[in-house]
Amino acid sequence: MIDKLKMVCLKSIDILEMECNNLNIIVGTNSSGKSTILQGILLISQNINRKQGLNGEMVSLGEFRDIKNFNKDNTDITITLNDEKENQISISFQEFEKIPKISIIGEGVEEFSKIIDYQTGKLQFLSCNRIGSQDIYQKNFSTIDGIGKNGEYALYYLLQHKKDVLEPNLIKDFTQDTLETQVNYWMDYIIHAKVVVEDIRNTDILKAAYSLIDGKNLRPKNIGAGVSYIASIIIMCLSSKKGDILLIENPEIHLHPLAQSRICEFLYFVAISERQIFVETHSDHIFNGIRAGIATKKMNRDYINVNFFALNKKNCTENTKIEFGERGRVLNQQEGLFDQFDIDLNRMLGL
């Protein structure tokens, strides 16, 4: 598990250090560096064994001069990760060098490097550009048995692995302990829908259908977009293994506030099962879902880090770890930390 993260000179980040936990929620203003945290981890992932540079299979950022922090002169872009045993992986990019420099320190670093390498399947990324409702979905014939960074193979993965037995700590529906059963338990709980996948034999495609409360199967295009968007998140998380690192951009896309709150419950449930999750989000319902979980003692704050990002006067990222007290009260409220409802309410009241 990543215990500490440090970035230097990447995009809006001048120097940033962040402690990490099982569930890491990254919130903040637009263009303040939230996605850069995920991109930094992905840069290490695609370079640890394959040296894909700034533009690879997991993330493509353009030229060095496009992403170097403009406040820094003659400084390399550097990303450093430490695990709980103080093993360290550091990667540096220089302006005129296509191949990054990588340094590795620690006795157990080989195991650490495996969970950072996306081709091992121990690190997975689900981007905000994930696919939505489609009549047909592609099968995955690559050597990586995953869901794809845009969720394009999520339903094929479910088709291939639906009878897989999950670990006991990932079971919520005790009627069966299979991936398919648990996926549909959470689909029903979060968005009141279930998914059915069907192979189209002798082709490279498959079909999917979703059933709502009445049990009637509907084409994906005939239901709300949020249903298919949430399916890839649930499949990725429940198919993960102990020690996996999961990166998710904007899990709230197309979801009703109730569903956003419940996806927060789901992410916590998975994270405390010896996984590590990084979530970049603009959802106040996910943020308040954390607060409600702490208040009701359904969530242990010791497993959770919430980090608020904003730009300072130099247009560089400043990171504040949000502290929670009893009843989920925010102890160090920041300007821009989901305070717009109160601002608008005061305007309506003439205050």
N, C-alpha and C positions, 0 to 999 in steps of 0.2 A: 504494500500500500504506500502511496506517496504521502510522506509526512510533512515535507516542506517543499516549497516551490519558490524559485527566485528568477526574475527576468530583468535583463538590462538592455535598454536601447531598442526595444521592439515596438514599433508604431507609437502609440501615445504613451507607452510605458518608458519612463526614464530609468528608475530603479524601483523594483517592487518585490517585496517578500511576503509570502502568504503561508500560514499554517493550514494544513489540510486535515480532513477527518473522513469518516465514512460517508456522510452526506454533506456535500459542499454546494451551497446555493449562492450564486453570483448575481447580484442585482445592481442597478444603478442607472445613470442617465445614458442617453444615446451617445454612441461614439466615445465612450469613456474607458474602453479596454476590456470589457467583459468577454467578448469573443476571443480576444487576444490570448487570454489564459488558456482556453481550449486549443487554440492554434499553436501555442508554444509547446504544449504536451504532444500534439500531433507532429510537430516538426522533429521532436526527438524520436517519436515512433517510426517515422518514415526514413530516418537517417541512421538509426542505431545499428542496422545491419546492411542497409542497401544504399546509403549515401545518395538520396534523391534530391538533396539540397532544399531550396525554398519552394520548389514546385514539384510535387510528387502526387502519389495516388490519394493521400488523405487530405492534403491541404496544398493550395497553390496560391502564393502571395505576390508573385511578380518579381521585380528586380530588387536588389539590395537597397538601392537609393530610394525606392518607393516606400519601404517599410522601416527604414532606420529612423529613430527618433531625431527630430530636427534640432533638438537642443544639445545634442551630443556631437562633438567633433572627434575624429580619429578614434572612435570607440567601436568595438565589435558588438554585434548582437549576440547575447549569451542567454541561454536557458539552462537552469540547473534544477535537478530533482534529487531529493533525499528520501530514503525510506526510514522506517522506524528504527532500523538497526544502523543508521548513519552510512549505509551504502549510498554512493553518489554517482549520478550521471550528469555530465555537463556537455553542452554543445555550443560551439561558437561559429558564427558566420562572419566572414570578412568580405569587404567590398569587391575585391578582384579575384576571389577564390571561389570556384564553383563547388568544391568539395569541402564541407564543413569539418572543423576540428572537433573531435570527441574525446573527452577524458572520462575514465571510469575508475572509481575508487571504492574499495571495500572487499571484504572476504566473500560475502554472499551476493555479489553484484550480478553474477551470471543469471541467477534466478530473477533478480529485479529487472534485468534487461529483457528477459523473456516476456514479462507482463507488460512492458512498454511497447514491444514490437507488435504491431497490429496483425502481422501475418500469423502469429501464434494463436490469434483469436482471443487472447487474454485482455486486449484493449479493443474496445469498440466505440465507434463514433456515429451519432445520428444527427445529421445536420438539419437546419431549419428549412432546407430545400427538399425535404423528403416528399415522396410522391403521395398523392391523395387517391381519390376514387378512380378506379379504372375497370373496364369490362374484363380485361385479361391482364395477367401478370407474367413476367418472365421467369423461367427457371434459371437456377444458378449453376453454371458449369465450370466456375473457376475453382482453383485449388483451395480457396478460403471458404470454409463452410459457415458463412455468416449471413447477416441480413442486408449488407450493403450500407454505405454511409448515408444513402438517401432512403433507406428502408425498402429498396426496390425488390429485395429477395426475402422480405420478412414472411410473406405468406407461403412462399415455397419452402422456407425453413420450417414453418409450422406443418406443412404437408408432409415433409420428410421425417419430422421428429415428433409428431403429435402424440405418439405412444411412449415417448421417453418418460421414465419415472424421475420425478424431481426429488431433491433433498427434502427431508421432513420439515426443515425450517422455512421452506418456500410453499408449503401446502396450506391453503385456506379452505378449499372445498374438499372435504374428507370422503366424498363419494368415490372419487378416483384420484390417484396421485400422478396423473399424466400431465404433460405440458399442455395439451389441448384443453383439458378440464380446467386447469388453473388459469390459463389465458382467458377462457370464457367466464370464469368466476369474476375476474377483475374487469373484463369488458362490461359485464352486466352491472357490476357495482358502480363503476365509474360513469358509464354512458348508456346503460339499459339496452345493450345490444350484445349479440353473440355472433361469432364468425364461423363460417363453414367453408372449407377449401376443397376443391375437386380437381383431380389431375385430368388433363386432356391428353390421353395416351398418344404416343407416336408424334408428339409435337414438342415445341420448346416453350409451351405456355400452360397456364392453369387458370381456372376460374375461381372466383370467390363470391360468396353471398353473405348477407347479414340478416339476422332475424331480430325483430324488436319484441315488444311485450306479447303480441298475439302469436308469435312463433312462425309467422309467415316469412319465407326467405325473399329478400329483395336484392336487386342488383346494386352494386356499390354506388352507382351514379344516382340511385333513387333514394339515397339516405343523406343525412348531413355529412359534410366534409370531415367534421371532427372524429367521426367513427373510424374511418380508415387511417386517419393520422395517429390516433391513439393506439391502434393495433400494433404498429411497428415498435412503439416504446415498450408495450407490455411483453411482446414476444422477445425482444432483445434482452430485457431485464430478467425474465424468468428462464431464459435459456443460458444465462451466464453461469459461471462456476465460481467457487470460492476463490478469492484473490483477484478477480477480474476488475478492471477499471472501465467504467462506462461514462462516456461524455455525451451530453444531450443538450441541444440548443432548443430553446423555446418549446417546452413540452405542452404549453397552454394553447398552441395554435388551434383555432376554430372550436375551442371548448367553452361550454357554458361555465359560469362561476362555480356552480356546485361540482362539476366534473373537474375543474382546476383544483379545487380544494381536495378532492378525493385522489387525484393523481399525486398530490403531495403525500397523502397517507401511503400510497403504493410505493413511491420512491423511498420513503423512510423504511418501510417493511423490507424492501430488497436490500437497502444499504446496511442494515443491522445484521444481515445474514452473511457477514464476512465478504461483502463487496464494497467497492468504492465508487461513488457516483459524483460527477461534477455536472451541475445544471446551470445554464445561463438563461435567465428569465426576466421578463418585464411584468410578471403576474403578481399583483398584490394579493390575490387569493392563495397562491402558493406560499407567499411570505406569511400571510396571516394564518394559513394552515399550519405552518411551523409553530407560530405563537399559540394557536389553539391546542395543538398537540402537547406543548410544554405545559400550558395552563391546566389541562385535564390529566396530565401525567401519563398520557398515552405515548409521548415521545420523551426520550432522555436527551437533554441538551448536550450531554457529554459526547454524543455521536454526531453532532451537527455543527457546522460552521456556516454562518451567513456573512458574506462580505459585500459591502457597499462600495461601488466605484463611482467616482466623479472626477471631473477635470479641475485642476487648480488654475491660477492666473496665468501660468505658463503653458496652459493646454496640455499638461501632463497628468497622467493617472495618479490619483490618490486613493488608497484602499483603506477602508475602515472595517474592522471586524465588529459586527453588531453583537452587543451583549444583551442577554435576556434575563430578567428577574422572575420572581414569582408571578403566577398568572399570565406568563408570556409577555410581561411588560418590557418594552424596549428601554434600556437603561442609557443609551447614548444615541438618541434620535438625531438624524442628519437631515439637513435641508435637501429635499428631493427624494427622501426615503418614503415613498408611498404616502405622502402627505397632501396630495392634490384633492382628495375627497374633503378633508377638513378645510382646505383653502376655499374650495368651491362652496361648501356649506356656509362658511362665514360670509361669503359674497352674497349668497341668497338671503341670509338673515340680516344683511346690511351691517355686518360687523367689521 
